[in-house]
Amino acid sequence: MIKLIKINKEKIEGLKQKKDLDNLKTSQEAQNNDITDLMLATTEICEMVLNSQQTSTMSLKNIKLNEGGSSMAAIYTGLIERGLKTIDQVPIKYREEVRKMCEALEISLS
């Protein structure tokens, strides 16, 4: 006697979709980890550049510690001080904080 297996197409399709979602989730997690690693590496490089300039670095560290400034604002301030960026090239998110740091360090913005 041959038994027929009843195949539920909806259940199979649901399992395929679940597998696709799991693969997408795994891929997204890997991408998020890669982005985080890249951001950390970029920050480390920028901090090394800032640390190579003792006078500037000490002033920036004091501002960061005393006023709770962000590392990115300190990096942009250092880049402006070296003439590599202008205040207009600083992302809007950090611009006011960078402007205040530059004023505190007497760095010209023009």
N, C-alpha and C positions, 0 to 999 in steps of 0.2 A: 504494500500500500504506500502510495506516495503522498506525503503531506505537503501542502502548499504553504509557503511562508507569506503571510500577509505583510505587504510593504506599505508603510505609512509615508507617503511622499512629503507631507507637511513636516513630519518629525525629522526626516532626512535633511530637508531644506533648512530647518531650524538649527540642526547640528552643524551644517556647513556655515551658516551665518555666525554661529557662536565661535567656530574655529577662526573665521575671518576676523572677527572682533578681537579675539585673543591675540592673533598675530599682529593686528594693528596696535593693540595696547602694548605688546612687547616691543614693537618697533618704535612707538612713541616714547616709551621709557628709555630705550637706548639712545634715541635722539636727544632727549632731555638731559641725560647724563653726559653726552658728548658736548652739548652746549654749555653745561655747567663747568665741565673740565676746561673748555676753551676760555670761558670767562675768567676762571681762576688763574689760568696760565697768563692771560693778558694782564690781569691785575698784578701778578707777581713781576712781570717784565716792567710794567710802568712803575711799580714801587722801586725796582732796582735802578731805573733811570733816575727817579727822584732822589734816591739815597746816594747817588753818585755826586750830587751837588750839595755839599754839607750845609752851607749857609742857608740856601733856600729850603732844604729839607727840614732843618731844625725849626724854621719859622712855620712851615706848613704843618709839621707835627704838633707844634704848640697850638695852632689854630684848631686843628682836628680834635685834639684832646680837650682843650678848654671850652670850645664852643660846639662840640658835637658835630663838626663838619663831616661830610662824606669823603671817602677816598677818591671818588671820581672827580669831585670838585677840586680836591687838592691836585690831582693829576692835570686837570685842565688849567689850573692856576700856574703850575710849573711849566706847562707848554706855552702859555701866554708869556710868562716871564722870559722864556728862551726865544720868543719871537716865532715859534712854530705854529701858533694858533692866534686868532683874534677873538675877542669876546663874541662877535657875531657868529663865529664858527662853533661856539659852545652850544650843546643842545639846550633848548629852552628849560628843560627840567633842572639843569644845574646852573643856569646863567646868573641868577640873582645871588646864589651862594658864592659862585666864582667871583662875581663883582665885589662882594663884601670882603672876600679873602684878598683880592688884589688891592683894595683900598687899605686894608690892615697892613699889608706888606709894602705899601706905597709903590705898587707896580702900575705903570701907566697903561691905560686901556685904549689910548688913541695912537 
